[in-house]
Amino acid sequence: MKCAVGGTFACLHLGHKRLLLEALKNGSLVVGVSSDAFAARMGKKGIAPYRERERALREYLQKCAKGKFEIVKLEEFAGPAATDASIERIAFGREKLAAALRINSMRRKNGLAALELAQVGHFCGEDFKKVSSSLIAAGKIDARGKRLAPLVLGIGSKNRTKIEGARRALKRVFPKIKIRIVAVGADSKVPAQPFGSQTIKGAINRAKEAYAKTSGADYGIGIESGLFRFEGKLFDIAFCALYDGEEYTLGNSMGFALPHSIGKELVGGKKSMGRVVERLSGISGIGRKKGAIHFFSGGLLHRNEMNWQALMCAFIPRIAAKNGIA
């Protein structure tokens, strides 16, 4: 079976190699490489000339493909994948699914059978971000995904319990990488006392805004606490959204059931838990300090524990993906 793969291959890294090896599993390979003119039309800047990119690719494939490959110069989007009847399969990263579907649409218009789709997972570096030519060119990682520059994370809050919770979590997730946390104001765009899915929406909104506001951000972090109803009781749970500029992952903290009298005051959303607990505890701004969990637990627990748990859990899908678990 002949399989098509396409790309600019600005810097041949482990992500490219993983894609090529997966594409080779069931037969031969046709690799389309963007010409200098096509790359320029796509907005690619500062990349090596086609001749150098093609040479690096050919040298690699000669070692692993045993002659079962050909390289073609792409002057436009689809290349031979849209017109060559001998090509039966196309391999691509998950962000290229729309492009693969578009190529199949073009094939049908040309009277050809649709290509079998082979979506290949990303290869992630030690920062759990997709290894890409742009990150390599920016000097953030090397071609093997090793982090070279400090990891920059924008957090969508200036609440110190969120910042300290994030700092604690990040030290555990990245024990060998330098971290820089930037706290920025971000609007959750949900009520002051969120319920249910409003909590998750608020975390996502904060993460995306934090990413946009932080220069050179690798991730945006959004943390939002909200109330969830289970078994007729209200539980306080913190959710974290972790946004990398393309997609977000979610995690949540431990939760605790509110005393019945507190829950009754909060039903309807007219009061926030922070205000209610401020009145009971006599501690102004308790939500920015040790939190309601500290008050209700008699000092056993601290709000930043909920925040660091939520952030660490938001990393779990990324850690699993790096370990090959989709």
CORSUL-V630180 format. One record per residue. RES is the residue in one small letter. OMEGA is omega in whole degrees, -180 to 180 (* if undefined). Layout:
[[RES/OMEGA] [RES/OMEGA]]
//
This chain:
[[m/180] [k/-176] [c/179] [a/174] [v/179] [g/177] [g/177] [t/-179] [f/-178] [a/176] [c/-175] [l/-176] [h/-175] [l/176] [g/176] [h/-176] [k/177] [r/179] [l/-178] [l/180] [l/176] [e/-179] [a/-177] [l/-171] [k/-173] [n/178] [g/-177] [s/-169] [l/170] [v/-177] [v/175] [g/-179] [v/-178] [s/175] [s/178] [d/-179] [a/-180] [f/178] [a/179] [a/179] [r/178] [m/178] [g/178] [k/-178] [k/174] [g/-180] [i/179] [a/178] [p/-179] [y/-176] [r/-179] [e/180] [r/180] [e/-179] [r/180] [a/179] [l/-179] [r/180] [e/179] [y/-177] [l/177] [q/180] [k/-172] [c/-175] [a/176] [k/175] [g/-177] [k/-180] [f/169] [e/180] [i/179] [v/178] [k/179] [l/175] [e/178] [e/-168] [f/-167] [a/-177] [g/-176] [p/-180] [a/-179] [a/-172] [t/-174] [d/-178] [a/-178] [s/177] [i/-175] [e/-172] [r/175] [i/179] [a/-174] [f/172] [g/-172] [r/179] [e/-178] [k/-179] [l/-179] [a/179] [a/179] [a/178] [l/178] [r/178] [i/178] [n/176] [s/178] [m/179] [r/180] [r/178] [k/178] [n/178] [g/-178] [l/177] [a/178] [a/179] [l/171] [e/-177] [l/179] [a/-179] [q/-176] [v/-180] [g/179] [h/167] [f/-177] [c/176] [g/-177] [e/174] [d/179] [f/173] [k/178] [k/176] [v/-177] [s/179] [s/-179] [s/178] [l/178] [i/-180] [a/179] [a/179] [g/-179] [k/179] [i/171] [d/-174] [a/178] [r/178] [g/177] [k/-178] [r/-180] [l/-178] [a/177] [p/178] [l/-176] [v/-179] [l/174] [g/177] [i/-172] [g/178] [s/172] [k/176] [n/-172] [r/178] [t/176] [k/-180] [i/-180] [e/176] [g/178] [a/-180] [r/180] [r/-180] [a/-175] [l/177] [k/179] [r/-179] [v/-177] [f/-176] [p/-175] [k/-177] [i/175] [k/-175] [i/171] [r/180] [i/178] [v/180] [a/-179] [v/175] [g/179] [a/-178] [d/179] [s/-179] [k/175] [v/180] [p/180] [a/174] [q/-179] [p/176] [f/173] [g/-174] [s/175] [q/-179] [t/-179] [i/178] [k/179] [g/179] [a/180] [i/179] [n/179] [r/-178] [a/-178] [k/179] [e/178] [a/178] [y/-178] [a/-176] [k/-175] [t/-179] [s/178] [g/-176] [a/170] [d/178] [y/166] [g/-179] [i/174] [g/179] [i/-179] [e/176] [s/-180] [g/-177] [l/-178] [f/-177] [r/174] [f/176] [e/177] [g/180] [k/176] [l/179] [f/176] [d/-178] [i/176] [a/175] [f/176] [c/171] [a/-180] [l/-172] [y/-177] [d/-179] [g/179] [e/-177] [e/179] [y/171] [t/-174] [l/173] [g/177] [n/-176] [s/165] [m/177] [g/178] [f/-180] [a/178] [l/172] [p/-175] [h/-178] [s/178] [i/-179] [g/-180] [k/-180] [e/-173] [l/-180] [v/-178] [g/174] [g/-179] [k/178] [k/175] [s/-179] [m/179] [g/-179] [r/-179] [v/-178] [v/174] [e/-179] [r/-178] [l/-174] [s/-174] [g/-179] [i/179] [s/178] [g/-176] [i/180] [g/179] [r/-178] [k/-177] [k/174] [g/180] [a/-178] [i/179] [h/-179] [f/-176] [f/-178] [s/-179] [g/177] [g/-179] [l/-173] [l/-177] [h/-178] [r/-177] [n/175] [e/177] [m/-177] [n/-179] [w/175] [q/-178] [a/-180] [l/179] [m/179] [c/177] [a/178] [f/-173] [i/178] [p/-180] [r/178] [i/179] [a/179] [a/179] [k/179] [n/176] [g/-180] [i/-175] [a/*]]
//
